[in-house]
Amino acid sequence: MELTRRAINSYYTRYAKTDAWTTLGGVYQSFETCIGCGDLMDELTTGYQKIAELAHAMLPDKKFVVSPYSDLNLAQFDIATLEMNKENFKALARIGCDVIAPQEGRGTGKGAYFYPQWQNDTEIKMVDPALLLILQYLTAGTPDNITFSERFAGSARQMYQTFAAAVEELSTDEGVKVELWLNFEAFEYLRDTPCLPVDRMGNGMAEILQRTSKSRADWSLTEQGAYVSHVISFAWDADYLCVPAGTDYTMSLADEIYADFDRPIASDASWDAAGSTLTLHGFNIASSSVQLRLQWTDTEGAAHAKTVTPAGTDAQWGTHNGRPALMGEATYIAPLKPTPTKPTPTSNWYVIATVTDTRTGKQALHPLLLDPPTAK
């Protein structure tokens, strides 16, 4: 506590009378806790509460930010549930955490990107082979054919949907205000081609990690971007700046993002009550040039597809609705004929939605899987 007090006092002494002070949004408590690993221990909650109270007392107009991690990997925490994560998220909000930026977990193998339709029957290696390598590194004996349901209590998308519901419930039921941010892990928990050697003094990377790709950055925004107000990431130096030897990378992650900044990313979609209009939220989609392609099957298992252009767009949707400022909205008139019908009782049932910007020729790297409108 004394160290925290001295640090905050140092910030205030040096910067309070400068223009830089107005740009300081708050302070980040870097001590991590597992938000989903059982009930939050009393002493841990109490510790966070004392630090939050101190930060608010010394910096009354600034926010107190924490970034806990969750663990939905059943091999590491076999009683993990989404509900446990939700209740502990609420506990952190109640004790004064203004911003909670959960670590997504995909980089560390604590979470996974998958849709409900993939959970039971889809092998992880078919969707995310890099994640399988991480799981096998973390847990010896992990089989090549393991499915998502055999290893994870839920998906990263479901986790952030759960946190977003907690934000609404806290506000409506208790008058507690908290912001939900996404902490994207820009690394793979593997050791073969690290960005930088370990910095034992703690000035840089604390352990060997491999960087990730622009494709996985897009995937993270596809899975979780629609449920948060801001996105942060770990770690700029070195995960965004290095081009490790012995890999297929020809530029840094930062340069990959700069070179591909305008690629569309679809994050969430919903049908209207009639099942004929689809509202889409995402990045680089609020343009008349962004087409939506839908693919589905009928009762006989025959494949169908249609491509539609937006009936309306709103590039400021994110700003006006508490979501990332770059998130837009596009509305498509898209009745599906013939109606999607589940071919067999046990078959996966979904509509594949892919967006493409005809102006640039760029297609989203990761499609959305939607329930058909008739599934409601």
C-alpha positions in Angstrom: 0.0 0.0 0.0 2.8 2.4 0.9 4.5 1.7 -2.5 1.2 2.4 -4.3 0.7 5.6 -2.3 4.2 6.8 -3.2 3.8 6.0 -6.9 0.5 7.9 -7.2 2.0 10.8 -5.2 4.9 10.9 -7.6 2.6 11.0 -10.6 0.7 13.9 -9.0 3.7 15.8 -8.0 5.4 15.6 -11.4 2.4 16.0 -13.7 -0.6 17.5 -12.0 0.3 21.1 -13.1 1.2 20.1 -16.7 -0.9 19.6 -19.8 0.0 15.9 -19.6 -2.3 15.5 -16.6 -5.4 15.9 -18.6 -4.4 12.9 -20.8 -4.0 10.6 -17.8 -7.2 8.5 -17.7 -6.3 6.5 -14.6 -3.9 4.0 -13.0 -3.5 0.3 -13.7 -3.0 -2.2 -10.9 -0.6 -4.7 -12.5 -1.0 -7.5 -9.9 -3.0 -10.2 -11.6 -5.7 -12.5 -10.1 -7.6 -15.4 -11.6 -11.1 -14.1 -11.9 -12.6 -17.5 -12.6 -10.5 -19.8 -10.4 -13.0 -20.4 -7.5 -14.3 -17.7 -5.2 -12.1 -14.7 -5.0 -10.2 -15.0 -1.7 -11.2 -12.6 0.9 -7.7 -11.2 1.4 -7.3 -10.7 -2.4 -10.6 -8.9 -2.7 -9.7 -6.8 0.4 -6.3 -6.0 -1.1 -7.8 -4.7 -4.3 -10.4 -2.8 -2.4 -7.8 -1.0 -0.3 -5.8 -0.1 -3.4 -8.9 1.1 -5.3 -9.9 3.3 -2.3 -6.4 4.8 -2.1 -6.3 5.5 -5.9 -9.8 7.1 -5.8 -8.9 9.2 -2.8 -5.6 10.5 -4.3 -6.9 10.7 -7.9 -10.6 11.4 -7.5 -11.2 12.1 -11.2 -9.2 9.1 -12.6 -10.1 5.5 -13.1 -8.8 2.4 -11.4 -8.1 -0.4 -13.9 -7.4 -4.1 -13.4 -6.8 -6.9 -15.9 -7.5 -10.3 -14.3 -7.1 -13.5 -16.2 -9.7 -16.3 -16.5 -9.0 -20.0 -16.9 -11.6 -22.0 -18.8 -9.0 -24.8 -19.5 -10.4 -27.8 -17.7 -7.0 -29.4 -17.6 -5.7 -26.5 -15.4 -8.9 -25.8 -13.5 -11.4 -28.6 -13.7 -14.3 -26.8 -12.0 -14.2 -23.7 -14.2 -17.6 -22.2 -15.2 -18.8 -19.1 -17.0 -21.0 -18.3 -14.0 -18.1 -18.3 -11.6 -16.3 -15.8 -13.9 -19.4 -13.6 -13.9 -19.8 -13.5 -10.2 -16.2 -12.7 -9.5 -16.3 -10.0 -12.2 -19.2 -8.4 -10.3 -17.2 -8.7 -7.0 -14.3 -6.7 -8.5 -16.7 -4.0 -9.8 -18.4 -3.7 -6.4 -15.1 -3.0 -4.6 -14.3 0.0 -6.9 -12.7 -1.3 -10.1 -13.8 1.2 -12.7 -12.4 -0.7 -15.6 -12.0 -4.5 -15.8 -10.1 -5.7 -18.8 -10.1 -9.5 -18.7 -7.2 -11.3 -20.4 -8.8 -13.2 -23.2 -6.9 -16.4 -22.5 -6.3 -17.6 -26.0 -2.6 -16.8 -26.0 -1.9 -18.6 -22.8 -4.2 -21.6 -23.6 -6.6 -20.6 -20.9 -9.3 -19.8 -23.5 -10.3 -20.7 -27.0 -12.1 -19.2 -30.0 -15.0 -21.5 -31.0 -18.8 -21.4 -31.8 -21.3 -23.5 -29.9 -21.8 -25.5 -33.1 -18.2 -26.7 -32.9 -18.0 -27.4 -29.2 -18.9 -31.1 -29.0 -17.7 -32.7 -32.3 -15.0 -30.5 -33.7 -11.4 -31.3 -33.0 -9.4 -28.2 -31.9 -6.7 -28.9 -34.5 -9.2 -28.5 -37.3 -10.0 -24.9 -36.2 -6.9 -23.7 -34.3 -3.8 -25.9 -34.7 -1.6 -23.4 -32.9 -3.9 -23.7 -29.8 -3.5 -27.4 -29.9 0.3 -27.0 -29.7 -0.1 -24.7 -26.7 -2.3 -27.2 -24.9 0.1 -30.0 -25.6 2.9 -27.9 -24.3 1.0 -27.1 -21.1 -0.4 -30.6 -20.5 1.6 -33.7 -21.5 -0.5 -36.4 -23.1 -3.1 -34.0 -24.7 -4.3 -36.1 -27.7 -4.2 -34.7 -31.2 -8.0 -35.3 -31.6 -9.2 -33.5 -28.5 -12.4 -31.5 -29.0 -13.3 -28.1 -27.6 -15.8 -29.5 -25.0 -13.2 -32.0 -23.7 -10.8 -29.2 -22.8 -12.8 -25.9 -22.3 -15.7 -24.9 -20.0 -16.8 -22.3 -22.6 -15.4 -20.1 -25.4 -13.8 -16.7 -25.2 -16.9 -15.3 -27.0 -19.2 -16.8 -24.4 -17.0 -15.4 -21.6 -17.2 -11.9 -22.9 -20.9 -12.2 -23.5 -21.1 -13.3 -19.8 -19.1 -10.3 -18.7 -21.2 -7.9 -20.8 -24.3 -9.3 -19.2 -22.7 -8.7 -15.8 -22.1 -5.0 -16.7 -25.7 -4.5 -17.5 -27.0 -6.3 -14.4 -24.7 -4.3 -12.1 -25.9 -1.1 -13.6 -29.6 -2.0 -13.6 -29.9 -3.9 -10.4 -27.2 -2.3 -8.1 -26.4 1.1 -9.7 -22.7 -0.1 -10.0 -20.9 1.3 -13.1 -18.0 -0.5 -14.6 -16.4 -0.7 -18.0 -15.6 -3.9 -19.8 -12.4 -3.9 -21.9 -10.8 -6.6 -24.0 -7.1 -7.5 -23.3 -5.9 -9.2 -26.5 -3.0 -11.5 -25.9 -0.7 -10.9 -28.9 1.4 -13.9 -28.3 1.4 -17.7 -28.4 2.5 -19.6 -25.3 5.2 -21.5 -27.1 9.0 -21.3 -26.9 10.4 -22.2 -30.3 10.9 -18.8 -31.9 10.6 -16.1 -29.2 10.6 -12.4 -29.9 13.2 -11.5 -27.3 15.2 -13.3 -24.7 13.9 -13.3 -21.1 14.7 -10.0 -19.3 15.5 -11.2 -15.8 15.4 -7.6 -14.5 11.8 -7.3 -15.4 12.2 -4.4 -17.8 10.8 -6.3 -20.8 9.4 -9.8 -21.3 9.3 -11.8 -18.1 9.3 -15.1 -20.0 9.9 -16.5 -23.5 6.8 -16.1 -25.8 6.2 -16.3 -29.5 4.4 -13.4 -31.3 1.1 -14.0 -33.1 -0.3 -12.9 -36.5 -2.6 -10.3 -37.8 -5.1 -13.1 -38.6 -5.3 -14.0 -34.9 -5.7 -10.3 -34.0 -8.7 -10.1 -36.4 -10.0 -13.4 -34.9 -10.0 -11.9 -31.4 -12.0 -8.9 -32.6 -14.3 -11.2 -34.4 -15.0 -13.2 -31.2 -15.0 -10.5 -28.6 -15.0 -7.1 -30.1 -18.7 -6.6 -30.0 -19.0 -6.9 -26.2 -16.4 -4.4 -25.0 -15.9 -0.6 -25.0 -12.2 -0.6 -25.5 -9.4 -2.9 -26.6 -5.9 -3.1 -25.1 -3.2 -5.7 -25.7 -0.1 -7.3 -24.3 2.6 -6.6 -25.3 3.8 -3.8 -27.7 7.5 -4.5 -27.1 8.3 -7.1 -28.2 5.2 -8.9 -29.6 4.2 -6.1 -32.0 7.7 -5.1 -33.0 9.8 -8.2 -33.7 10.3 -10.3 -36.8 11.7 -13.5 -35.3 14.3 -15.5 -37.2 13.4 -18.9 -38.4 9.7 -18.1 -39.1 7.6 -17.2 -42.1 7.1 -13.7 -40.8 8.5 -11.0 -43.1 7.3 -8.0 -41.1 6.3 -7.1 -37.5 2.8 -7.5 -36.2 2.5 -3.7 -36.1 3.5 -3.5 -39.7 1.1 -6.2 -40.7 -1.7 -4.3 -39.0 -0.7 -1.0 -40.7 -0.6 -2.8 -44.1 -4.0 -4.4 -43.6 -5.8 -1.9 -41.4 -8.9 -1.6 -43.7 -9.8 -5.3 -43.9 -13.4 -5.9 -42.7 -14.0 -7.7 -39.5 -17.5 -8.9 -38.6 -18.0 -9.3 -34.8 -21.7 -9.9 -34.1 -25.0 -10.1 -36.0 -28.7 -10.5 -35.1 -31.9 -11.1 -37.1 -35.0 -9.1 -36.7 -38.2 -10.6 -35.4 -39.4 -11.4 -39.0 -36.1 -13.2 -39.8 -35.6 -11.1 -42.9 -33.2 -8.4 -41.8 -29.7 -8.9 -40.4 -27.9 -6.2 -38.4 -24.1 -6.6 -38.4 -21.6 -5.0 -36.1 -17.9 -4.9 -36.8 -14.8 -3.0 -38.0 -14.5 -1.6 -41.5 -18.0 -2.7 -42.4 -20.0 0.6 -42.4 -19.7 1.1 -46.1 -21.9 0.5 -49.1 -19.1 -1.4 -50.7 -19.1 -4.2 -48.0 -21.1 -7.1 -49.2 -22.4 -9.9 -47.0 -22.4 -13.5 -48.2 -24.7 -16.0 -46.4 -24.4 -19.8 -46.8 -26.8 -22.4 -45.4 -28.4 -25.8 -46.0 -32.1 -26.8 -46.4 -34.0 -29.8 -45.2 -32.4 -32.1 -47.7 -28.9 -30.9 -46.9 -28.6 -29.0 -50.2 -26.3 -25.9 -50.0 -27.6 -22.4 -50.7 -25.9 -19.0 -50.8 -26.8 -15.4 -51.4 -24.8 -12.1 -51.5 -26.4 -8.8 -50.5 -25.3 -5.2 -50.2 -26.2 -3.1 -47.1 -29.5 -1.3 -46.9 -28.0 1.1 -44.3 -24.8 1.8 -42.4 -23.7 3.8 -39.4 -19.9 4.4 -39.0 -20.5 6.0 -35.6 -22.4 3.2 -34.0 -19.6 2.2 -31.6 -19.1 5.7 -30.3 -22.9 6.1 -29.7 -23.4 2.7 -28.1 -20.5 2.3 -25.7 -18.4 0.1 -28.0 -15.0 0.6 -29.7 -15.0 3.9 -31.6 -14.0 2.1 -34.8 -17.0 -0.3 -34.7 -19.7 0.3 -37.2 -23.1 -1.1 -38.1 -24.5 -2.4 -41.4 -28.1 -3.6 -42.0 -28.9 -6.1 -44.7 -32.2 -7.2 -46.1 -31.5 -10.9 -46.3 -34.5 -13.3 -46.2 -33.2 -16.9 -46.6 -35.1 -18.9 -49.2 -35.5 -21.8 -49.0 -35.6 -21.6 -45.2 -32.7 -23.1 -43.4 -33.8 -26.3 -41.8 -31.9 -28.7 -39.7 -31.1 -31.7 -41.9 -30.9 -34.2 -39.0 -31.4 -34.0 -35.2 -27.7 -34.3 -34.5 -26.3 -32.1 -37.3 -24.8 -28.7 -36.8 -27.2 -26.0 -37.8 -25.9 -22.6 -38.7 -25.6 -19.9 -41.3 -22.1 -18.8 -42.4 -21.8 -15.1 -42.8 -18.7 -13.6 -44.5 -18.1 -9.9 -45.4 -16.1 -8.6 -48.3 -15.2 -5.0 -49.2 -15.6 -4.9 -53.0 -13.7 -1.6 -53.1 -10.5 -3.2 -51.8 -11.2 -6.8 -52.6 -10.5 -7.7 -49.0 -12.5 -10.4 -47.3 -12.9 -11.0 -43.5 -10.4 -13.6 -42.4 -12.9 -15.2 -40.1 -16.6 -15.7 -40.8 -19.4 -15.5 -38.3 -21.5 -18.6 -37.6 -25.1 -17.6 -36.9 -28.2 -19.4 -35.8 -30.8 -19.3 -38.6 -33.6 -16.9 -38.0 -36.1 -19.8 -37.8 -34.1 -21.3 -34.9 -35.5 -18.7 -32.5 
